[in-house]
Amino acid sequence: MEATGARPAPLGRAQDYQPIFRLCSNALGEARLAIRRTSVGGERLLLTVDTATLATSLEHERCWTCADTDDESQTDTRFLRAIHTDGRPVLLGSRAQSNAGIAHGSTDGSFITGDLCPSRKPLDRDFLEILVRLGPRTPVALAISGSWLERHGADFRWLQDQARNGTLDITWVNHSYHHPYAPGRTPATNFLLMPSVDIDAEILDTERLLVANGATPSVFFRFPGLVSDPALIEAVRRHHLVALGADGWLAFGRPLRPGTILLVHPNGNEPAGLARFSRMLEEGNLPRPFRPITAAP
């Protein structure tokens, strides 16, 4: 079954999308770091980060006074420490690595994450409905690719409705724009390691499309296939994003422990992982409570 629904707003709705790094304050004495600037409908907006909670928000630039800053000046913040978390990536050869960044949470419970890789199949709403039934504002991090959003306007609006209604607390994780993949290729020449990939565009265009469609990007980035290399990690850090891995990819049946970052694919392409999630939830075998991904670093 092919996904249907009206197309989402185009990239062009968010104009002049730029990476910045500025320390900002407002009339209430609040302080944030601004990591992006854009214009939507003639309004200048900043994508800001609370350096203690890692929460992001889109703010009117006119309401803030900002000055340039740098990583060294912010090095003692929780935000910068999270960006520079190395984790223990698995080497896949002389170049490629798997699961770099934050692959396990620092608390008890677990973190539900779902990858929305490009797919012609509709969103698996049954899985999301399971989360809705767990109670109001159940946290879930959805790693979204721009190509998925382009094809799934109706599904995306349904997800936004769940967030607005308070049934789900959705964190939008950047999963690259095109999510390149070629079956049969080795990891060192696959995913974002394919030749001619423009990593800056893969990162920024996904954020820009989210903003154009009324969503707020988070500070998290998940590599397609969890595959990266040191150069890609450096690019993610340069854009002031936190690389997000997983140690509980349910389709592979890995053992779970408190603090696990669960990974499923509710894009219609991984029913085995969703079935295992449902079974383990019913049996009480998923570490509880479920926590927002901003609590993982």
N, C-alpha and C positions, 0 to 999 in steps of 0.2 A: 504494500500500500504506500503510495507516495504522499508526502506531506502536502497539505493545501493551506490556503489562507492568504489574505491580502499581504502584499509586500510591506516590510517595515519602512520607516523613514530612511532616506538615503544618507550616506556619509556626509554629503554636502550640507546637510542641515546644521552640522557642527563645523563652523568655519575657523580657519586659522588655528588649528589644533597644535599646540606647542608644548614641549617639555620645558619646565622651568624648575628652579629650586630656590624658594624664597621663604623667609620667616615672616609671618604675618600676624597682626593683632587687630582687634576690633574695639569699638567703643565700650564693650562690656569687660575688656581686659582679657579676653580669651586669646590664646596663641595657637597657631596651627602652622604647619609647613605646607606651602603650595607647591605641587609637583607638575601641574598642567594648567594651561590657560587656553580658553576657547571663546567663541562667540556663538550664541544660539538665539535666533530671532532678534538680533541686534543688541542682546544683553551680553556683556563681558562676564564670563564665569571663571572661577578658579576651582580646580580639584584639590581639596585640602586634606591633610592627614593629621589626626590627633596622635602625637608621637608616643603617648602613653598607652592608649587603647588600640591603636592601629585602625580606628574607624575613619572612613573617608566621607566627605560631603562635598557637594557642589554649592559654591557660595558666590554671591554677587561681588565682583571685584571692587565695586565702588564702596562697599561696606568695610573694606580691610585696608590697612596700611602695611605695605610689604617692603622688605629689603633683601637683596641677594644674600645667600648664605652658602655654606659648603659642607661636605661630609665631615670634615675634621671638626667643625664647630658643633656638629650634631652627633658626634661619635658616641656620646654617653647616653643617648636616648634609646628607648626600647625599640623604636622604629629602625634605627641604623644597626643595632645589634641583630635584629631579625634579618635585615637585608644581607648581612655578612655571615649568617649561619652557614657553615659548610656541610654539616651532616656527614654521612658516610656513603657517598655514592659508590655504586658497583661499577668497576671498570669493565667495559665491553670491548676493549682493544686498546691500541695505542692512542686513540683520540676520543672515542665516544665513551660516555658514562651514563649510568641509569640512576634515577632517584636522587639527584642532587638537591640540595636545599633542605627544607624542613620536611622530614619524612615521618616524624613521630611527635606527638604532642607532649608538652611539658606538664600536663595535669592528668588526673584520672579521667574516667569516662571515655568517650570517643568522639570523633569528628566525622560527620557524614558529608562526603563530597561526591558529586556526580559530574561526569564529563559529557559535554554536549559537542562531540566531534561532528563534522559534516555527515549528514545522513539524509536519505530520501524518505526514511520512515518517520512517522509522527512521534512526538514526545510520549514517553510511557507515563501517562498521567496516573495510572493505577499505582505506580510506585510513589509518586508525590502525594496521592490521596492517603496512602498508608502513613506518611509523615504528618499529614494534616490531622489525622485521627489521634496522633500522639499528644496533641494539645496545642494551644495557641502559641504562635511564634516559635515553632520547632525550628532550630537552626539547621540550615543546609547550605553548603558552598557549591555553586554550580560553575564549573569551568567551561566557559562558552567560547566557541570559535565564531568568528565573524561570518563564515560561510554557513554555519548552522542558522544563525539569526536571519541571514538574508532569505533563507528558504522557509523559515518557520515563524512568520509574523504572528499568526493566530496563537500558536503555542507560547510564544514569548509574551504576548499580551495576557494570556491566561496565567502565566507565572507572575507577571507584574500584579495582576489582580490578587493573587494569593498573598503577595508581599504587602500590598496596600490594605488588604482586609485583616492583616495580622495573623493569618493562619500559618504562614511560613515566614521565617526570618532568613531571607536569601542574601548571601554574599556572592557577588559576581566576580569570579576569578577569570583572568585573561588566559585563554587557551590557544592563542595565536589566531590570525585571521583565516588563513587558508588550510591550516593543519595538513601540510603536505605529507603524503605517504605513498610508497610504491611497494606492492607485495613482492617479496623475494629479495629485496635489497638488504644488505647488511646495515646494522645501525649506524655505522660510520658514514654512510652515504644516504641516509634515510631521514624522514621527518624534517626537522629544521636544519639538519646537516646536509640536506640536498644542495647541490651546486646552485648558485644564483639566488638563494633565498635572501630576501631583504629583511633582516630581523627587526630593524627599526620600524618598518611599515607593518610587519606582522604584529608588533606590540601596539603601536599607536593607533593603527586603523581599527583594531578591535575596540579599544577604549572609545575612540571617536564615534563608532557606530552605536555603542551602548549609550553614550551621552545624547546622541541624536535621537535615540528612542526612549529618552526619559529615565534611564537607569544610571546608577552611580558605580563606576568601576572601583574595585577594591585595590589594595596594595599587593595582591597575590598574582603570581603567574605560574601556570603549570605547563611544562613542556609536553608537547604531543608525544605519546608513547613513553613519557617520562625520560626521554633520551635528550642528552645535551652534550656539551663539551666545555672546556674552560672559557673559550671565547664567547659562547652563548651566555654562560653564567655572568660574565663580565658585562655583556650588553644589558641583561636584565637588571643588574645592579646599577649600571649607569643611568637607567631610567627609573631608579629608586623603587624597584619592585622586589618582592620577596618570593624566591623560588619555592614552590610547593610540591612535594613528592607525596608518597603514600606508602604505608606498610601493611595495608589491609585491602589489597585488590581482591575482592570477594570471588571473582570468577576463577581465580587460581587456588582458592581454598587455603590460603596461608593462615597459620595460627594467629589469633588476636590476643592482645594484651592491653591493659589500661593505658590510655593515651593514644590508642591506634587511630590513624587517619584512614578511614574507610574509603574505598573507591569502587563506584559502580558506574555503569553507563546507561542512563535513562533515555538515550537517543534512539532506542529501538534495536540496537545492534548487539546487546549483551544480555539476553534473558536469563542466562544461567546465574550471573551475578545478582540480578534482582531477585530471583527465586531463592537464592541462598540467604540474602538479606532478610527476606520475609520469614523464612524458616527459622533463622537464628533469632530474629526478633520475637517470634512466637515462643520459642524455647527459652528465652531469657539469656541467650548466650552472646549478646552484644554488650560490651562494656558500657555502663550507664554512669552518669547522665550523658546525654548528647549535648555537646558544647559548640559554641560558635567558633569558626576557624581562627578568628582573631585572638582566641585564648591559647592557640597551639604554640606559638613561638615562646 
